[in-house]
Amino acid sequence: MSGGKELRTGSKDQDSTVKAGSIKVNTILDNLGNAKATISGSQIKAALYQ
């Protein structure tokens, strides 16, 4: 019985780690998206001023 509880606790920890990893990946992707938007905005401004 105790072994089953230990396994369940371990899987919960893994789920939490996976979720935290997913959130980090999503945050990185959001930051990359924002960076791309900023770069394209700068390129548009540069094209307008040329």
N, C-alpha and C positions, 0 to 999 in steps of 0.2 A: 504493500500500500504506500509506504513512504517513498519507495522508488518511483512510483507513478507520480507522486506529488512533485518530486525533484525534476522529473522529466517535464512535467507541465510548467513548472517555474522556469526551466531552461528555455522552453519554446516561447513562453511569454517574453522573456528577455530578448530572444532572437527577433520576435515580431517587433518589439520596441526599437531594436537596433535597425531593422530593415526600414521601419517607418521613418526613423530619424535620418537614415541615409537617403530615403526618397525625398524628404523635405529639403535636405541639403542640396541634392541634385536639382530639384525644382528651383531653389533659390539661385543656384549657379546659372541655370538656363535663363531665369528671369533677368539676372544681371547681364548675361551675354546679349539677350534681346534688347535691353536698355542701351547697352554699349553700341550695338548695331544701329539702333534708332538714332542715337546721338551722332554717330559717324555719318549716316546717310543725311541727317539734318545739316551737318557741317558741309558735306559735299554739295548739297542743294544750294546753300548760302554762297559757297565759293563759286558755283556755276553762275549764280545770279549776279555776283559782283564782277565777274570777268568781262 
